[in-house]
Amino acid sequence: MRLFAAVLPPEGVAHELAAEVDELKKLPGAAALRWTGRPGWHFTLAFYGEVADDAVPELSARLERAAARSAPFPLAVRGGGQFGHGRALWAGAAGDVPALRLLADRAEAAARKAGLEMGEHRRYKAHLTVARSRSDVDVRPYVEALADFTSDTWTVGELALVRSNLPRSGVPGEQPRYEVVARWALGGGG
């Protein structure tokens, strides 16, 4: 199964972001982007790709330990940016971003210790993808519009293991489906 570890924004924050995204969709050229639906909004901590069923229990046990060693922390969705010349438009994070980065490092280490191949380590960049494009798109107007956006702050209290089910129907614009397969409370064990 295709898995990743994530922090999920609460409903109220998702509602605020949805209102902001609705405004972004009114900007010229918005139809050139594939907008990520609410179920796809998350801060990915570590992407694991295809994980064999028999590896999931060990990964889960290690993620549970990583969560127990991490204290809850404040976070908000704020601002935005892009990857790949407009191929991904994202909203950023504010609050205790170093704690989010540490949780991401722990989620990646959990996978390595569980025997998953993680490839080259990259410095974590907190982002929540709101739109994608198959080609280069000038998303500067969207990034500028997101610059003043800040959601309410919430306390991140859990780490989620999420399954990504890729579209299979061939219908243009179909979004992946996300299913939380496990959640662990952050325990503050440092």
VOBA-1610 file (N, C-alpha, C; in pm, whole numbers, padded with zeros to 5 digits, always signed):
BEGIN
Met+00083-00118+00000Met+00000+00000+00000Met+00088+00125+00000Arg+00038+00232-00057Arg+00112+00358-00071Arg+00085+00443+00054Leu+00191+00471+00132Leu+00174+00533+00263Leu+00261+00657+00281Phe+00215+00744+00371Phe+00295+00856+00417Phe+00252+00894+00558Ala+00342+00959+00631Ala+00311+01012+00764Ala+00275+01159+00747Ala+00179+01206+00827Ala+00132+01343+00807Ala+00076+01404+00935Val+00067+01536+00930Val-00009+01614+01028Val-00130+01667+00951Leu-00248+01645+01006Leu-00372+01686+00940Leu-00429+01810+01009Pro-00465+01912+00932Pro-00526+02030+00994Pro-00667+01997+01042Pro-00710+02060+01152Pro-00846+02035+01200Pro-00950+02099+01107Glu-01076+02059+01122Glu-01184+02105+01035Glu-01193+02257+01025Gly-01183+02326+01138Gly-01194+02472+01136Gly-01087+02537+01050Val-00965+02488+01060Val-00854+02541+00980Val-00877+02505+00833Ala-00922+02385+00806Ala-00950+02344+00669Ala-01059+02433+00609His-01157+02469+00689His-01265+02557+00642His-01208+02695+00605Glu-01119+02747+00688Glu-01056+02876+00659Glu-00975+02869+00530Leu-00898+02762+00515Leu-00817+02746+00395Leu-00907+02730+00272Ala-01016+02658+00286Ala-01109+02640+00174Ala-01163+02774+00126Ala-01194+02863+00218Ala-01243+02995+00180Ala-01135+03072+00104Glu-01010+03059+00147Glu-00898+03125+00078Glu-00878+03066-00061Val-00884+02934-00072Val-00867+02868-00201Val-00980+02907-00296Asp-01101+02922-00245Asp-01212+02968-00329Asp-01180+03104-00391Glu-01115+03191-00317Glu-01074+03322-00370Glu-00964+03306-00474Leu-00869+03216-00450Leu-00763+03191-00547Leu-00818+03141-00680Lys-00921+03061-00674Lys-00981+03005-00795Lys-01047+03111-00882Lys-01069+03230-00826Lys-01127+03340-00903Lys-01023+03419-00981Leu-00895+03393-00956Leu-00788+03466-01024Leu-00776+03417-01169Pro-00729+03506-01259Pro-00710+03465-01399Pro-00616+03345-01408Gly-00651+03251-01494Gly-00567+03134-01518Gly-00587+03019-01421Ala-00679+03033-01327Ala-00700+02929-01226Ala-00740+02795-01287Ala-00805+02798-01401Ala-00848+02673-01465Ala-00730+02590-01513Ala-00611+02650-01525Ala-00493+02576-01569Ala-00435+02489-01457Leu-00484+02507-01335Leu-00434+02431-01221Leu-00533+02322-01182Arg-00479+02213-01128Arg-00563+02107-01071Arg-00565+02132-00921Trp-00677+02175-00871Trp-00690+02214-00730Trp-00708+02091-00644Thr-00631+02086-00536Thr-00638+01974-00442Thr-00763+01991-00357Gly-00842+01886-00345Gly-00963+01892-00263Gly-00930+01884-00115Arg-01023+01922-00032Arg-01006+01924+00114Arg-00951+01792+00168Pro-00996+01676+00121Pro-00941+01551+00177Pro-00791+01535+00152Gly-00737+01608+00057Gly-00595+01597+00026Gly-00506+01696+00099Trp-00562+01774+00189Trp-00484+01874+00260Trp-00418+01814+00383His-00287+01815+00382His-00210+01761+00493His-00066+01812+00482Phe+00002+01813+00593Phe+00146+01840+00594Phe+00215+01704+00593Thr+00266+01663+00479Thr+00338+01536+00471Thr+00466+01547+00554Leu+00488+01451+00640Leu+00610+01446+00721Leu+00715+01358+00653Ala+00672+01243+00604Ala+00761+01150+00534Ala+00676+01070+00437Phe+00723+01062+00313Phe+00653+00983+00211Phe+00724+00849+00199Tyr+00649+00740+00216Tyr+00707+00606+00215Tyr+00689+00532+00084Gly+00597+00576+00000Gly+00571+00505-00125Gly+00503+00372-00097Glu+00527+00276-00185Glu+00466+00143-00170Glu+00534+00069-00054Val+00454+00028+00042Val+00503-00043+00159Val+00435-00180+00163Ala+00515-00284+00174Ala+00460-00420+00183Ala+00377-00435+00310Asp+00267-00507+00299Asp+00178-00527+00414Asp+00252-00577+00537Asp+00349-00667+00517Asp+00419-00724+00631Asp+00517-00625+00697Ala+00545-00511+00632Ala+00633-00409+00691Ala+00555-00304+00771Val+00423-00301+00754Val+00341-00198+00819Val+00343-00210+00972Pro+00336-00329+01032Pro+00338-00335+01179Pro+00466-00276+01240Glu+00581-00305+01182Glu+00707-00250+01233Glu+00713-00099+01214Leu+00670-00051+01097Leu+00665+00093+01073Leu+00571+00159+01174Ser+00456+00099+01194Ser+00359+00156+01289Ser+00414+00163+01430Ala+00482+00058+01474Ala+00539+00057+01608Ala+00643+00168+01623Arg+00722+00188+01521Arg+00825+00293+01527Arg+00764+00433+01519Leu+00657+00448+01442Leu+00589+00578+01437Leu+00521+00608+01571Glu+00467+00505+01635Glu+00406+00524+01767Glu+00511+00575+01866Arg+00632+00518+01862Arg+00740+00566+01950Arg+00779+00709+01916Ala+00787+00739+01787Ala+00823+00876+01745Ala+00720+00976+01796Ala+00593+00940+01789Ala+00487+01029+01839Ala+00498+01045+01990Ala+00524+00937+02062Ala+00533+00943+02208Ala+00649+01032+02252Arg+00753+01040+02172Arg+00870+01122+02206Arg+00855+01269+02165Ser+00743+01303+02103Ser+00722+01438+02051Ser+00612+01509+02128Ala+00642+01628+02175Ala+00543+01707+02249Ala+00444+01772+02152Pro+00318+01789+02194Pro+00225+01868+02113Pro+00282+02008+02091Phe+00244+02070+01979Phe+00299+02201+01946Phe+00197+02282+01867Pro+00211+02416+01872Pro+00118+02503+01798Pro+00157+02514+01651Leu+00056+02520+01565Leu+00080+02532+01422Leu-00035+02609+01359Ala-00007+02677+01251Ala-00108+02745+01169Ala-00068+02730+01024Val-00163+02745+00935Val-00134+02749+00792Val-00109+02896+00760Arg+00004+02924+00694Arg+00034+03064+00665Arg+00114+03078+00535Gly+00077+03178+00458Gly+00151+03212+00337Gly+00146+03103+00233Gly+00239+03109+00139Gly+00241+03010+00034Gly+00369+03015-00046Gly+00380+02925-00139Gly+00497+02917-00224Gly+00472+02819-00336Gln+00579+02784-00406Gln+00567+02692-00519Gln+00690+02604-00529Phe+00671+02491-00592Phe+00780+02402-00629Phe+00772+02384-00780Gly+00886+02368-00844Gly+00891+02329-00985Gly+00826+02426-01082His+00852+02554-01070His+00798+02654-01163His+00646+02644-01176Gly+00579+02635-01064Gly+00434+02634-01064Gly+00371+02498-01077Arg+00452+02393-01072Arg+00393+02258-01080Arg+00324+02220-00950Ala+00360+02287-00841Ala+00290+02267-00713Ala+00280+02402-00644Leu+00158+02440-00611Leu+00129+02560-00533Leu+00093+02513-00394Trp+00156+02574-00293Trp+00132+02525-00158Trp+00111+02638-00059Ala+00047+02604+00051Ala+00035+02691+00167Ala+00141+02647+00267Gly+00199+02742+00337Gly+00306+02711+00430Gly+00257+02695+00572Ala+00352+02700+00665Ala+00321+02680+00806Ala+00381+02792+00890Ala+00318+02817+01002Ala+00368+02911+01102Ala+00346+02847+01238Gly+00413+02898+01338Gly+00404+02839+01471Gly+00535+02771+01503Asp+00526+02657+01568Asp+00648+02586+01605Asp+00692+02495+01490Val+00739+02560+01383Val+00784+02485+01265Val+00904+02396+01298Pro+00996+02437+01388Pro+01103+02344+01424Pro+01051+02213+01485Ala+00942+02219+01562Ala+00883+02095+01617Ala+00824+02010+01506Leu+00763+02074+01407Leu+00708+02002+01291Leu+00822+01935+01215Arg+00932+02007+01197Arg+01049+01953+01128Arg+01108+01834+01205Leu+01114+01845+01337Leu+01164+01735+01419Leu+01074+01612+01406Leu+00942+01633+01406Leu+00848+01522+01389Leu+00869+01458+01251Ala+00893+01539+01149Ala+00921+01486+01015Ala+01049+01403+01015Asp+01152+01453+01082Asp+01277+01376+01091Asp+01255+01244+01162Arg+01175+01246+01267Arg+01146+01122+01340Arg+01063+01025+01258Ala+00970+01077+01177Ala+00889+00990+01091Ala+00976+00925+00983Glu+01073+01000+00932Glu+01165+00943+00833Glu+01256+00839+00899Ala+01308+00871+01017Ala+01396+00777+01089Ala+01320+00649+01124Ala+01193+00662+01159Ala+01112+00543+01191Ala+01107+00449+01071Ala+01092+00505+00954Ala+01086+00422+00833Ala+01219+00354+00807Arg+01327+00428+00820Arg+01460+00370+00797Arg+01485+00254+00895Lys+01449+00277+01023Lys+01469+00172+01125Lys+01378+00052+01100Ala+01266+00075+01033Ala+01175-00036+00999Ala+01219-00106+00871Gly+01329-00059+00812Gly+01382-00126+00694Gly+01331-00073+00562Leu+01261+00041+00561Leu+01212+00097+00435Leu+01322+00179+00368Glu+01328+00171+00238Glu+01425+00250+00161Glu+01368+00391+00145Met+01441+00489+00198Met+01391+00627+00196Met+01465+00717+00097Gly+01569+00665+00034Gly+01643+00750-00059Gly+01722+00857+00015Glu+01762+00957-00059Glu+01844+01064-00003Glu+01762+01153+00090His+01820+01187+00206His+01752+01275+00301His+01754+01418+00247Arg+01637+01483+00251Arg+01626+01624+00212Arg+01575+01703+00331Arg+01620+01827+00340Arg+01572+01914+00447Arg+01422+01933+00430Tyr+01350+01917+00540Tyr+01204+01924+00539Tyr+01155+02065+00512Lys+01061+02079+00421Lys+00996+02207+00391Lys+00848+02189+00418Ala+00800+02252+00527Ala+00659+02239+00565Ala+00570+02301+00458His+00482+02221+00401His+00390+02272+00300His+00267+02182+00290Leu+00159+02244+00248Leu+00032+02177+00227Leu-00009+02211+00083Thr-00009+02114-00006Thr-00034+02139-00148Thr-00180+02174-00172Val-00201+02288-00241Val-00338+02330-00273Val-00370+02317-00422Ala-00265+02312-00508Ala-00289+02294-00652Ala-00164+02240-00718Arg-00185+02174-00832Arg-00075+02118-00911Arg-00098+02151-01059Ser+00008+02135-01136Ser-00001+02151-01281Ser+00094+02052-01345Arg+00060+02003-01462Arg+00147+01912-01535Arg+00257+01987-01611Ser+00240+02118-01624Ser+00339+02200-01695Ser+00372+02323-01612Asp+00474+02396-01655Asp+00512+02518-01584Asp+00399+02620-01593Val+00364+02678-01478Val+00259+02778-01471Val+00311+02893-01385Asp+00281+03014-01426Asp+00320+03129-01344Asp+00220+03141-01230Val+00259+03096-01113Val+00168+03099-00997Val+00198+03215-00903Arg+00283+03308-00948Arg+00315+03422-00861Arg+00192+03495-00810Pro+00088+03519-00891Pro-00030+03587-00836Pro-00096+03509-00721Tyr-00090+03378-00727Tyr-00149+03294-00623Tyr-00063+03298-00496Val+00069+03291-00516Val+00162+03300-00403Val+00146+03436-00334Glu+00135+03542-00415Glu+00115+03676-00358Glu-00017+03686-00283Ala-00122+03625-00338Ala-00252+03627-00270Ala-00248+03550-00138Leu-00169+03444-00133Leu-00157+03365-00009Leu-00069+03432+00096Ala+00010+03530+00055Ala+00108+03592+00146Ala+00045+03645+00274Asp-00074+03698+00266Asp-00140+03756+00383Asp-00229+03658+00458Phe-00239+03535+00409Phe-00327+03437+00474Phe-00259+03373+00594Thr-00329+03372+00706Thr-00288+03296+00824Thr-00413+03238+00887Ser-00415+03108+00904Ser-00529+03042+00968Ser-00521+03059+01119Asp-00625+03016+01186Asp-00618+03006+01331Asp-00508+02907+01368Thr-00450+02926+01484Thr-00348+02833+01534Thr-00418+02719+01607Trp-00369+02598+01589Trp-00420+02483+01662Trp-00302+02411+01725Thr-00331+02323+01817Thr-00227+02242+01879Thr-00223+02107+01809Val-00110+02079+01745Val-00091+01949+01680Val-00076+01847+01791Gly-00166+01750+01793Gly-00166+01653+01900Gly-00152+01509+01854Glu-00138+01489+01720Glu-00124+01352+01673Glu-00047+01344+01542Leu+00006+01228+01521Leu+00076+01189+01399Leu-00014+01087+01330Ala-00034+01103+01199Ala-00121+01011+01125Ala-00041+00934+01020Leu-00075+00808+01003Leu-00025+00728+00893Leu-00140+00721+00792Val-00112+00766+00670Val-00218+00783+00570Val-00188+00697+00448Arg-00294+00634+00399Arg-00285+00557+00275Arg-00335+00643+00161Ser-00261+00645+00052Ser-00299+00720-00067Ser-00344+00621-00173Asn-00468+00636-00216Asn-00522+00550-00322Asn-00528+00635-00449Leu-00441+00604-00544Leu-00432+00683-00666Leu-00555+00664-00753Pro-00589+00766-00833Pro-00706+00754-00923Pro-00686+00640-01022Arg-00794+00572-01052Arg-00787+00460-01146Arg-00891+00467-01255Ser-00985+00561-01243Ser-01096+00564-01338Ser-01058+00624-01472Gly-00950+00705-01473Gly-00913+00773-01596Gly-00995+00899-01621Val-01081+00935-01527Val-01162+01056-01541Val-01072+01176-01514Pro-01064+01271-01608Pro-00980+01389-01587Pro-01018+01462-01458Gly-00916+01501-01383Gly-00940+01577-01260Gly-00970+01492-01138Glu-00979+01360-01155Glu-01006+01274-01039Glu-00890+01288-00940Gln-00924+01299-00813Gln-00825+01318-00708Gln-00791+01184-00641Pro-00669+01173-00585Pro-00640+01056-00503Pro-00735+01054-00383Arg-00757+00937-00328Arg-00837+00924-00206Arg-00740+00894-00092Tyr-00764+00958+00021Tyr-00676+00941+00136Tyr-00753+00874+00249Glu-00686+00781+00314Glu-00747+00705+00422Glu-00648+00699+00538Val-00688+00752+00653Val-00602+00744+00771Val-00609+00601+00822Val-00494+00534+00826Val-00492+00394+00870Val-00452+00382+01017Ala-00386+00486+01072Ala-00351+00484+01214Ala-00322+00626+01260Arg-00346+00650+01389Arg-00316+00779+01451Arg-00251+00751+01586Trp-00153+00836+01619Trp-00088+00824+01749Trp-00082+00960+01814Ala-00119+00967+01941Ala-00113+01093+02013Ala+00032+01132+02037Leu+00059+01260+02025Leu+00191+01309+02063Leu+00197+01307+02214Gly+00306+01252+02266Gly+00311+01226+02408Gly+00396+01320+02491Gly+00479+01398+02428Gly+00557+01493+02505Gly+00672+01432+02582Gly+00716+01313+02541Gly+00828+01249+02608Gly+00963+01306+02568Gly+00963+01404+02472Gly+01085+01473+02430Gly+01173+01387+02354
//
